[in-house]
């Protein structure tokens, strides 16, 4: 056989080898997952594709990438590919970053929840360990956020992050730790505060620090049902503080009792000796008693001016209040409220 004939045979054989090597793998219905780490080069990606049985030859795949001027836009992540895909289908998927959607957890924290209620709910849903969550709320050593500098130190606080884990519906990666969850919720509070126009300027004008504001907001949250009354009740709280009157807010006693009682007795109001008990101590509690909504925060920031010093909940089921300037008028309102009970 002549040298020319040999060359033709060799070239033909090489062409067949290359052609066969570039053909898709045998089709399969079983998808294959592969994870491309950030910084992985095209050579590493080609080897990974071959190891996972998605291409026949990594060298031929690399050669194809160079010929097509591809590979520079591949994105890291976890992909799901089915054996039988072509080179072009693989390239398109990696260019799009068409990664597998991560498994997520979803949970909702209602407005007015305490950190203990949050911990109970997350534990019931199998999302977080109750004690680990509460420990972070009490001593947030693993939490990092500039807002922490605004929070007071002291043993009087039941939980340092009480009132600062924003009530919202969250979606997070499955496997998120308690620290991840607390961090995310704390950051959401900062985000919401930042959305209030001129927040820091208004805080200075109000003459309170962040902890005092959030404490007032938490009282409003636990006391008020009707949105239109939030700013008015906030104003009553500030009025009583200005006159040196005890706030005498039932919600602070409910907070100390742990499990809320449908009806507080007179003995309950003075049964727990704590700085959170506004029937025993003047001024605000050491910190918030619940997670306030944005509406309650805004009400505490910009309360409605009035001369009211008292309010009582109507017992007609409306959730509204009767307001009074003088104690004598307040007593009459209490009787009016009882008269409307259903």
VEXKOLVO-483962 format. One record per residue (C-alpha): residue number from 1; residue in one letter; x negated, y negated, z. Coordinates in steps of 0.25 Angstrom, whole numbers, plus 5000, padded with zeros to 4 digits. Example, Ala and Ser with C-alpha at 12.3 -4.5 7.8 and 13.67 -1.06 7.14 Angstrom:
<pts>
pos	code	X	Y	Z
1	a	4951	5018	5031;
2	s	4945	5004	5029;
</pts>
This chain:
<pts>
pos	code	X	Y	Z
1	x	5000	5000	5000;
2	x	4995	4986	4996;
3	x	4992	4976	5007;
4	x	5003	4967	5001;
5	x	5013	4979	5003;
6	x	5008	4981	5017;
7	x	5010	4966	5020;
8	x	5024	4966	5015;
9	x	5027	4978	5023;
10	x	5021	4972	5036;
11	x	5029	4959	5033;
12	x	5042	4966	5031;
13	x	5040	4974	5044;
14	x	5037	4962	5052;
15	x	5049	4955	5046;
16	x	5058	4967	5050;
17	x	5051	4967	5064;
18	x	5054	4952	5066;
19	x	5068	4953	5061;
20	x	5071	4964	5070;
21	x	5065	4957	5082;
22	x	5073	4945	5080;
23	x	5086	4952	5079;
24	x	5096	4951	5091;
25	x	5095	4962	5102;
26	x	5106	4973	5102;
27	x	5119	4966	5105;
28	x	5125	4968	5119;
29	x	5137	4963	5127;
30	x	5129	4963	5140;
31	x	5123	4948	5142;
32	x	5109	4946	5147;
33	x	5105	4935	5156;
34	x	5092	4928	5156;
35	x	5086	4917	5164;
36	x	5077	4907	5157;
37	x	5069	4899	5168;
38	x	5066	4884	5166;
39	x	5053	4883	5159;
40	x	5053	4896	5152;
41	x	5047	4895	5138;
42	x	5052	4901	5125;
43	x	5042	4913	5127;
44	x	5048	4916	5140;
45	x	5062	4915	5135;
46	x	5059	4924	5123;
47	x	5053	4935	5133;
48	x	5065	4934	5142;
49	x	5074	4936	5130;
50	x	5067	4948	5126;
51	x	5066	4954	5140;
52	x	5081	4952	5142;
53	x	5084	4960	5128;
54	x	5089	4948	5121;
55	x	5079	4947	5110;
56	x	5069	4958	5104;
57	x	5056	4950	5103;
58	x	5052	4937	5111;
59	x	5041	4934	5101;
60	x	5051	4934	5089;
61	x	5061	4925	5097;
62	x	5049	4915	5100;
63	x	5046	4915	5086;
64	x	5060	4912	5082;
65	x	5061	4901	5092;
66	x	5048	4894	5086;
67	x	5054	4896	5072;
68	x	5067	4890	5076;
69	x	5060	4879	5085;
70	x	5068	4884	5097;
71	x	5066	4886	5111;
72	x	5063	4872	5116;
73	x	5077	4870	5121;
74	x	5079	4883	5128;
75	x	5086	4881	5142;
76	x	5083	4888	5155;
77	x	5094	4896	5162;
78	x	5101	4909	5163;
79	x	5107	4914	5150;
80	x	5116	4926	5146;
81	x	5113	4932	5132;
82	x	5118	4944	5125;
83	x	5109	4954	5118;
84	x	5111	4952	5103;
85	x	5110	4937	5103;
86	x	5102	4931	5092;
87	x	5089	4922	5093;
88	x	5097	4910	5089;
89	x	5108	4913	5099;
90	x	5098	4914	5110;
91	x	5091	4901	5106;
92	x	5105	4894	5106;
93	x	5109	4899	5120;
94	x	5095	4895	5126;
95	x	5096	4881	5119;
96	x	5110	4878	5124;
97	x	5106	4883	5138;
98	x	5118	4892	5138;
99	x	5115	4897	5152;
100	x	5124	4907	5160;
101	x	5133	4899	5169;
102	x	5129	4900	5183;
103	x	5138	4907	5193;
104	x	5144	4895	5202;
105	x	5151	4894	5215;
106	x	5162	4884	5217;
107	x	5168	4879	5230;
108	x	5177	4867	5234;
109	x	5175	4859	5247;
110	x	5187	4851	5251;
111	x	5187	4837	5256;
112	x	5187	4836	5271;
113	x	5179	4849	5273;
114	x	5169	4850	5284;
115	x	5156	4857	5282;
116	x	5161	4869	5290;
117	x	5174	4870	5281;
118	x	5164	4870	5269;
119	x	5156	4881	5275;
120	x	5168	4889	5278;
121	x	5173	4888	5264;
122	x	5160	4891	5257;
123	x	5158	4903	5266;
124	x	5172	4908	5263;
125	x	5169	4907	5248;
126	x	5155	4914	5249;
127	x	5148	4902	5244;
128	x	5140	4898	5257;
129	x	5136	4903	5271;
130	x	5144	4895	5281;
131	x	5132	4894	5291;
132	x	5122	4890	5281;
133	x	5131	4879	5275;
134	x	5134	4873	5289;
135	x	5120	4873	5293;
136	x	5116	4865	5280;
137	x	5128	4856	5283;
138	x	5122	4854	5297;
139	x	5107	4854	5294;
140	x	5105	4851	5279;
141	x	5090	4853	5279;
142	x	5091	4860	5265;
143	x	5100	4848	5259;
144	x	5093	4837	5252;
145	x	5100	4824	5248;
146	x	5097	4810	5251;
147	x	5111	4808	5257;
148	x	5106	4816	5269;
149	x	5098	4804	5274;
150	x	5112	4797	5276;
151	x	5117	4808	5285;
152	x	5114	4806	5300;
153	x	5106	4816	5309;
154	x	5111	4820	5323;
155	x	5117	4832	5330;
156	x	5130	4825	5331;
157	x	5133	4830	5317;
158	x	5141	4843	5315;
159	x	5135	4844	5301;
160	x	5126	4834	5294;
161	x	5132	4837	5281;
162	x	5147	4836	5286;
163	x	5154	4827	5276;
164	x	5143	4827	5266;
165	x	5146	4839	5258;
166	x	5156	4834	5248;
167	x	5169	4841	5246;
168	x	5170	4845	5232;
169	x	5171	4857	5223;
170	x	5157	4863	5220;
171	x	5151	4872	5209;
172	x	5138	4878	5212;
173	x	5129	4889	5208;
174	x	5132	4903	5214;
175	x	5122	4906	5225;
176	x	5120	4891	5229;
177	x	5115	4891	5243;
178	x	5122	4883	5255;
179	x	5111	4873	5253;
180	x	5115	4871	5239;
181	x	5129	4869	5242;
182	x	5127	4859	5253;
183	x	5117	4852	5245;
184	x	5127	4851	5233;
185	x	5139	4846	5242;
186	x	5130	4836	5249;
187	x	5125	4831	5236;
188	x	5140	4829	5231;
189	x	5142	4820	5243;
190	x	5131	4811	5238;
191	x	5136	4811	5224;
192	x	5150	4807	5228;
193	x	5144	4796	5237;
194	x	5136	4791	5225;
195	x	5148	4790	5217;
196	x	5155	4780	5226;
197	x	5151	4766	5220;
198	x	5142	4758	5229;
199	x	5143	4768	5240;
200	x	5131	4764	5248;
201	x	5134	4749	5247;
202	x	5148	4753	5252;
203	x	5143	4761	5263;
204	x	5134	4749	5268;
205	x	5146	4740	5267;
206	x	5155	4749	5275;
207	x	5144	4749	5286;
208	x	5143	4764	5288;
209	x	5133	4774	5284;
210	x	5135	4787	5276;
211	x	5138	4796	5287;
212	x	5148	4786	5293;
213	x	5155	4785	5280;
214	x	5156	4800	5277;
215	x	5161	4802	5292;
216	x	5172	4792	5289;
217	x	5175	4798	5276;
218	x	5176	4812	5282;
219	x	5186	4807	5293;
220	x	5194	4801	5282;
221	x	5194	4814	5274;
222	x	5199	4822	5286;
223	x	5209	4812	5290;
224	x	5215	4807	5277;
225	x	5224	4815	5267;
226	x	5229	4804	5258;
227	x	5219	4797	5250;
228	x	5225	4783	5251;
229	x	5222	4783	5266;
230	x	5208	4787	5266;
231	x	5202	4773	5265;
232	x	5213	4768	5276;
233	x	5209	4779	5286;
234	x	5194	4776	5283;
235	x	5197	4761	5287;
236	x	5204	4766	5300;
237	x	5192	4774	5304;
238	x	5183	4762	5301;
239	x	5193	4753	5309;
240	x	5192	4762	5321;
241	x	5177	4763	5321;
242	x	5176	4747	5320;
243	x	5184	4746	5333;
244	x	5177	4757	5340;
245	x	5189	4766	5341;
246	x	5187	4781	5341;
247	x	5192	4787	5327;
248	x	5200	4798	5334;
249	x	5201	4805	5321;
250	x	5207	4819	5322;
251	x	5198	4825	5310;
252	x	5185	4823	5319;
253	x	5191	4832	5329;
254	x	5196	4842	5319;
255	x	5182	4842	5314;
256	x	5177	4846	5327;
257	x	5187	4857	5329;
258	x	5182	4864	5317;
259	x	5195	4870	5312;
260	x	5205	4859	5311;
261	x	5218	4860	5319;
262	x	5231	4856	5313;
263	x	5234	4847	5325;
264	x	5224	4841	5335;
265	x	5228	4841	5349;
266	x	5224	4829	5358;
267	x	5215	4839	5366;
268	x	5208	4842	5352;
269	x	5204	4827	5350;
270	x	5195	4827	5362;
271	x	5191	4842	5363;
272	x	5178	4841	5356;
273	x	5167	4832	5361;
274	x	5160	4828	5348;
275	x	5156	4815	5341;
276	x	5165	4820	5330;
277	x	5177	4818	5339;
278	x	5182	4804	5336;
279	x	5192	4805	5347;
280	x	5180	4806	5357;
281	x	5170	4797	5350;
282	x	5170	4784	5344;
283	x	5165	4781	5330;
284	x	5163	4791	5318;
285	x	5159	4806	5320;
286	x	5144	4809	5318;
287	x	5147	4813	5304;
288	x	5158	4817	5294;
289	x	5168	4827	5298;
290	x	5171	4833	5284;
291	x	5168	4831	5269;
292	x	5175	4818	5264;
293	x	5180	4816	5250;
294	x	5175	4805	5242;
295	x	5189	4798	5244;
296	x	5186	4798	5259;
297	x	5172	4793	5257;
298	x	5177	4782	5249;
299	x	5187	4778	5259;
300	x	5177	4778	5270;
301	x	5168	4769	5262;
302	x	5179	4759	5258;
303	x	5190	4761	5269;
304	x	5203	4753	5268;
305	x	5204	4741	5278;
306	x	5215	4741	5288;
307	x	5217	4738	5302;
308	x	5222	4752	5305;
309	x	5215	4760	5317;
310	x	5225	4772	5317;
311	x	5231	4782	5308;
312	x	5239	4795	5310;
313	x	5243	4805	5300;
314	x	5257	4806	5296;
315	x	5264	4819	5299;
316	x	5273	4819	5286;
317	x	5263	4827	5278;
318	x	5258	4816	5270;
319	x	5245	4815	5276;
320	x	5246	4800	5277;
321	x	5243	4792	5289;
322	x	5250	4781	5297;
323	x	5240	4769	5301;
324	x	5240	4760	5312;
325	x	5232	4748	5317;
326	x	5236	4749	5332;
327	x	5237	4761	5341;
328	x	5251	4758	5345;
329	x	5255	4759	5330;
330	x	5247	4772	5328;
331	x	5255	4778	5339;
332	x	5268	4775	5332;
333	x	5262	4780	5319;
334	x	5259	4793	5326;
335	x	5274	4794	5330;
336	x	5278	4791	5315;
337	x	5269	4802	5310;
338	x	5275	4812	5320;
339	x	5289	4808	5315;
340	x	5285	4811	5301;
341	x	5280	4825	5304;
342	x	5285	4836	5295;
</pts>
